[in-house]
Amino acid sequence: MSFLAPTFSLYVARRFTAAFLAVFGTCFAIIFAVDLLEMLRRTASRAVGGGTITWLVLQRAPAFSEQVLPFAVLFGAMACFLMLSRRSEIAVARAAGISAWQIVAPAVIVALLIGIFATAVYNPISAEFKERADRIEAGLFSSTGDTIATIQTQNGIWSRQNAPEGSLVMRAEGGDMRSLDLRGVTIYTFDRQNRFAERIEADRARLGNGEWTLSNARVVGVNRPPSAHDTYLVATNITAEQLRDQLTTPDSVPFWDLKERIAASEAAGIPTARLKLQRQLLLARPLLLAAMVLIAASVSLGLFRSGGIGPLVMGGVAAGFLLYVFTKIAGDLGTSGIVSPVLSAWLPAIAGALTGFMVLLVREDG
């Protein structure tokens, strides 16, 4: 038994790794194919080469595939344990004195290593590709038809900034990310006591050295009549790099840059809840993947000796899906500030791991 346990552990680890790679590779291929078809549909009326579209989709795929990583681990673990059970290898191992925990432990360790690799290596690569893809996509779908990236959302661009005399809140309909030339701008300024000072509407706003230069501005202040200005200056503490960072989605920021990005955003008075949550989610990822293995083991070990394959497999899928939904809900609460980012990121992973552990404990040890 002393020689059998390490040998069998390595065997389980290899089987689980192969099953995970097969599931993840299949998911990656499906994501690439679906996104490619959608991008071809969106660019049907534009003169864009197939090579450009393929390269764009290929750069987007790693970031999208990160979202299915927990399910790839769940289904890979279930496939691994089902295969071992179907071949009676688990029954033989148990007869040789190997416990269920020794069978599950190699897969848990591999899942932890996958999570560490995904956070430390895969995420920075996917984030870099995602940022490049965003620039390419913005150029392709720019309303002006040029190659300058334009940010346009349904509710426009919102930015909160510190200023020498207080703070300001800015909204813009859209803008040029390269020169930070925003259009359709509305600015609300506040003094150091957070009292409203003035409301400014301008056709355009360009960020300079410590100030916004507004064109064709209309200013409404407290206890003074409205006024119009061809050029109007509004002081700000934000820099061009900080504003670009604020307008960047968290999944476009590599893991190793998140801590520095959070510190810079806090110094500029920029909300950092999304960045903090993203960092904690990446830190908690190894534990979340290990939880998926425990959930898979709790519904997959010993199936062929006890029967009831279908219901238990569906139960495992449902449990993984519920854990994923729980993670998303907790993330939304963390983004809105209702729950701290640390609790939002770690609670689902801890709850999933404890649930899988307890179910497996009851099933195997009574």
matplotlib code that plots the C-alpha trace (Angstrom):
import matplotlib.pyplot as plt

x = [0.0, 2.9, 4.0, 0.4, -0.8, 1.8, 1.5, -2.3, -2.2, 0.0, -2.3, -5.4, -3.5, -2.7, -6.2, -7.7, -5.3, -6.1, -9.8, -9.6, -7.5, -10.0, -13.0, -11.2, -9.9, -13.5, -14.9, -12.2, -12.9, -16.7, -16.1, -13.8, -16.2, -19.3, -17.4, -16.0, -19.5, -20.8, -17.9, -18.3, -22.0, -21.2, -18.5, -20.5, -21.1, -17.6, -14.4, -12.6, -10.3, -11.0, -7.5, -8.1, -11.4, -9.8, -6.9, -9.3, -11.4, -8.4, -7.2, -10.7, -11.0, -8.5, -10.4, -13.8, -12.4, -11.4, -15.1, -15.6, -12.5, -14.5, -16.9, -14.0, -12.6, -16.0, -16.7, -13.1, -13.2, -16.5, -15.3, -12.2, -13.9, -16.7, -14.1, -12.2, -15.4, -16.6, -13.3, -13.6, -10.3, -11.7, -13.1, -9.7, -7.9, -10.4, -9.9, -6.1, -6.6, -6.6, -9.2, -11.5, -9.5, -6.4, -8.2, -9.6, -6.4, -4.4, -7.2, -7.6, -3.8, -3.9, -6.9, -5.0, -2.0, -4.3, -5.8, -2.4, -1.2, -4.5, -4.0, -0.3, 0.3, -2.9, -4.7, -1.9, -1.7, -5.4, -5.7, -3.0, -4.7, -8.1, -6.8, -5.3, -8.6, -10.6, -8.4, -8.8, -12.6, -13.0, -11.2, -13.3, -16.6, -15.7, -18.5, -16.0, -14.5, -10.9, -8.6, -8.9, -10.5, -13.9, -15.6, -19.4, -21.8, -25.6, -25.3, -22.1, -18.8, -18.9, -15.9, -15.4, -12.2, -10.5, -9.7, -7.6, -10.7, -12.8, -14.1, -16.0, -18.2, -18.1, -20.3, -19.5, -21.4, -18.2, -14.6, -11.3, -9.1, -5.9, -6.1, -8.8, -10.9, -14.4, -17.7, -21.1, -19.7, -21.5, -19.5, -20.7, -18.2, -18.2, -16.2, -14.2, -17.3, -19.0, -21.4, -22.5, -20.6, -21.5, -22.8, -21.0, -22.2, -19.7, -19.6, -16.0, -13.5, -9.8, -7.6, -4.4, -1.8, -4.0, -7.1, -9.9, -10.2, -13.9, -15.2, -18.4, -19.3, -22.4, -21.9, -24.6, -23.3, -24.7, -26.1, -24.9, -26.6, -25.8, -22.9, -21.5, -17.8, -16.0, -13.3, -13.6, -11.0, -11.8, -9.0, -8.5, -6.0, -6.4, -3.8, -4.2, -2.9, -5.2, -8.3, -7.4, -7.1, -10.5, -12.1, -10.4, -12.5, -11.0, -10.6, -8.2, -5.9, -3.3, -3.2, 0.3, -0.8, -4.0, -2.4, -0.6, -3.6, -5.8, -3.3, -3.1, -6.9, -7.4, -4.9, -6.9, -10.2, -11.4, -13.8, -11.8, -14.4, -14.4, -10.6, -10.4, -13.0, -11.2, -7.9, -9.6, -11.5, -8.2, -6.6, -9.5, -9.5, -7.4, -9.7, -12.8, -11.4, -10.5, -14.2, -15.3, -13.3, -14.7, -18.3, -17.5, -16.1, -19.1, -21.4, -19.0, -17.1, -18.6, -21.4, -21.1, -21.3, -24.3, -26.3, -28.2, -25.7, -28.0, -29.6, -26.2, -24.4, -27.2, -27.0, -23.3, -23.9, -26.6, -24.4, -21.6, -24.0, -25.5, -21.9, -21.2, -24.4, -23.6, -20.2, -21.8, -24.3, -21.6, -19.5, -22.4, -22.7, -19.0, -19.0, -21.9, -20.2, -22.8, -20.3, -16.5, -14.6, -12.7, -15.9, -17.5, -14.6, -13.8, -17.2, -18.4, -15.1, -15.1, -18.7, -18.3, -15.2, -16.9, -20.1, -18.2, -16.1, -19.1, -21.1, -18.1, -17.4, -21.0, -21.1, -17.7, -17.3, -21.0]
y = [0.0, 2.3, 2.1, 2.0, 5.3, 7.6, 5.8, 6.0, 9.7, 10.5, 8.5, 10.4, 13.7, 12.9, 11.7, 14.9, 17.1, 15.5, 15.7, 19.4, 20.3, 18.4, 20.3, 23.7, 23.2, 22.4, 25.5, 27.7, 26.4, 26.9, 30.5, 31.3, 29.9, 31.7, 35.0, 34.7, 34.2, 37.2, 39.4, 38.4, 39.4, 42.8, 43.5, 42.3, 45.8, 47.0, 46.5, 44.4, 41.4, 38.0, 37.8, 41.0, 39.6, 36.2, 37.9, 40.1, 37.2, 35.2, 37.9, 38.2, 34.5, 34.1, 36.7, 35.0, 31.6, 32.7, 32.9, 29.2, 28.0, 26.9, 24.9, 23.3, 22.2, 20.9, 18.9, 17.7, 16.4, 14.7, 13.1, 11.9, 10.4, 8.8, 7.2, 5.8, 4.5, 3.0, 1.1, -0.1, 1.6, 3.4, 0.2, -1.6, 1.4, 1.4, -2.4, -1.8, 0.6, 3.9, 6.3, 8.6, 11.6, 10.1, 9.7, 13.3, 15.0, 14.8, 16.4, 19.1, 19.8, 20.0, 22.4, 24.6, 24.7, 25.5, 28.3, 29.7, 29.4, 31.0, 34.0, 34.5, 33.7, 33.2, 36.3, 38.8, 37.3, 37.4, 40.9, 42.2, 40.5, 41.9, 45.5, 45.1, 43.6, 46.5, 49.0, 47.1, 46.7, 50.4, 51.4, 49.1, 50.3, 53.9, 56.2, 58.3, 55.4, 56.0, 54.0, 56.0, 54.2, 55.6, 54.8, 54.9, 53.3, 53.5, 55.9, 57.6, 58.0, 58.9, 60.0, 61.3, 63.4, 65.3, 68.9, 71.6, 73.3, 70.2, 67.6, 67.2, 64.7, 64.4, 62.8, 62.5, 61.0, 59.6, 60.3, 59.7, 57.5, 58.5, 62.2, 62.1, 64.5, 64.0, 65.2, 66.1, 66.9, 67.8, 68.7, 69.2, 70.8, 70.8, 72.7, 71.1, 70.7, 68.8, 71.6, 72.1, 75.0, 75.0, 73.0, 73.2, 71.9, 71.9, 70.5, 69.2, 68.8, 68.0, 67.0, 69.0, 69.5, 69.6, 71.1, 70.4, 72.8, 73.1, 74.3, 76.2, 75.9, 77.1, 77.6, 77.8, 78.6, 79.3, 82.8, 84.0, 84.2, 81.6, 82.5, 81.3, 80.9, 79.9, 78.4, 77.5, 75.9, 73.5, 72.4, 68.7, 66.5, 63.5, 62.7, 61.3, 57.9, 57.8, 58.7, 55.9, 53.5, 54.6, 54.0, 50.5, 47.5, 45.4, 42.3, 44.4, 45.0, 42.3, 40.7, 42.0, 45.6, 45.6, 46.6, 49.6, 50.6, 50.6, 52.8, 55.3, 55.4, 56.0, 58.9, 60.4, 60.0, 57.3, 54.6, 51.3, 48.8, 47.0, 46.8, 45.6, 42.9, 41.8, 41.4, 39.4, 37.2, 36.3, 35.6, 33.4, 31.5, 28.6, 27.9, 28.2, 25.6, 23.3, 23.7, 22.6, 19.4, 18.7, 19.2, 16.9, 14.3, 14.4, 13.3, 11.2, 8.8, 5.3, 5.9, 2.6, 0.6, 2.4, 3.4, 6.6, 8.1, 10.6, 12.4, 12.7, 14.1, 16.6, 17.4, 18.2, 20.4, 22.2, 22.7, 24.1, 26.4, 27.6, 28.3, 30.3, 32.3, 32.9, 34.2, 36.6, 37.9, 38.4, 40.2, 42.6, 43.3, 43.9, 46.2, 48.3, 48.7, 46.8, 44.1, 44.4, 43.1, 40.6, 39.0, 39.1, 37.2, 34.7, 33.8, 31.8, 29.9, 29.1, 28.1, 25.9, 24.2, 23.5, 22.3, 19.8, 18.7, 18.1, 16.2, 14.0, 13.4, 12.2, 10.0, 8.4, 8.3, 8.4]
z = [0.0, 0.7, -2.9, -4.3, -2.8, -4.4, -7.7, -7.7, -6.7, -9.7, -11.9, -10.6, -11.1, -14.7, -15.4, -13.9, -15.8, -19.1, -18.5, -17.5, -20.5, -22.8, -21.3, -21.2, -24.8, -26.0, -24.2, -25.7, -29.2, -28.7, -27.4, -30.3, -32.9, -31.5, -31.1, -34.6, -36.1, -34.1, -35.2, -38.8, -38.6, -37.0, -39.7, -42.6, -43.9, -43.3, -45.3, -42.8, -43.7, -42.4, -40.9, -38.9, -37.5, -36.7, -34.9, -33.0, -31.9, -30.9, -28.6, -27.0, -26.4, -23.4, -21.4, -22.1, -21.4, -17.9, -17.1, -17.8, -15.9, -12.8, -14.9, -16.8, -13.5, -12.3, -15.4, -15.8, -12.2, -12.7, -15.9, -14.2, -11.2, -13.3, -15.5, -12.6, -11.1, -14.3, -14.7, -11.1, -10.3, -7.4, -6.0, -6.3, -4.7, -1.8, -1.4, -1.2, 1.7, -0.1, 1.4, -0.6, 0.7, -0.8, -4.1, -4.1, -2.8, -6.1, -8.0, -5.4, -5.5, -9.3, -9.1, -6.7, -9.1, -12.0, -10.0, -9.1, -12.8, -14.0, -11.7, -11.9, -15.6, -17.7, -16.4, -17.2, -20.7, -21.3, -19.8, -22.2, -25.2, -24.0, -23.9, -27.4, -28.7, -27.1, -29.0, -32.3, -31.8, -30.9, -34.1, -36.2, -34.8, -34.3, -35.5, -37.4, -39.2, -38.2, -36.0, -32.8, -30.0, -28.9, -25.7, -25.9, -23.5, -23.1, -20.1, -21.3, -19.5, -15.8, -13.8, -10.3, -9.7, -7.0, -7.7, -5.9, -4.6, -4.0, -6.4, -9.6, -11.3, -15.1, -17.6, -21.3, -24.2, -25.7, -26.2, -27.8, -25.6, -27.3, -26.8, -24.1, -26.1, -24.7, -26.3, -24.9, -21.5, -18.3, -15.1, -11.6, -9.3, -5.5, -2.8, 0.0, 2.1, -0.8, -1.4, -5.0, -6.7, -10.4, -13.3, -16.7, -20.1, -23.0, -26.5, -25.9, -23.1, -23.5, -20.5, -20.2, -17.5, -14.3, -16.0, -18.4, -21.3, -22.3, -25.6, -26.1, -22.4, -20.5, -16.8, -14.1, -10.6, -7.2, -6.7, -10.1, -13.6, -16.3, -18.6, -21.9, -22.7, -25.8, -23.6, -20.0, -17.7, -14.8, -12.5, -11.7, -10.0, -12.3, -14.9, -18.4, -17.3, -14.3, -16.4, -18.9, -16.0, -14.7, -18.1, -18.3, -17.3, -14.5, -16.7, -18.9, -16.0, -15.3, -11.9, -11.1, -11.9, -9.9, -6.5, -8.1, -10.1, -7.0, -5.1, -8.0, -8.3, -4.6, -4.7, -7.6, -5.8, -8.3, -7.0, -6.7, -5.7, -9.0, -9.1, -5.5, -6.2, -9.3, -7.3, -4.5, -7.0, -8.6, -5.2, -4.3, -7.6, -6.5, -3.5, -5.8, -8.2, -5.3, -4.2, -7.6, -7.3, -3.9, -5.3, -8.2, -5.9, -3.6, -6.5, -8.6, -6.3, -6.1, -8.5, -10.4, -7.2, -5.8, -8.9, -9.5, -12.0, -13.7, -10.7, -8.9, -11.9, -12.4, -8.8, -9.2, -12.2, -10.3, -7.3, -9.5, -11.2, -7.9, -6.6, -9.8, -9.4, -5.7, -6.8, -9.3, -6.7, -4.1, -6.8, -7.5, -3.8, -3.6, -6.6, -5.2, -1.9, 0.2, 1.1, 1.3, -1.8, 0.4, 1.7, -1.7, -3.3, -0.6, 0.9, -2.2, -2.5, 1.2, 1.3, -1.8, -0.4, 3.0, 1.3, -0.9, 2.0, 4.3, 1.6, 0.8, 4.5, 5.1, 1.9, 2.5, 6.3, 7.4]

ax = plt.figure().add_subplot(projection="3d")
ax.plot(x, y, z, "-o")
ax.set_aspect("equal")
plt.show()
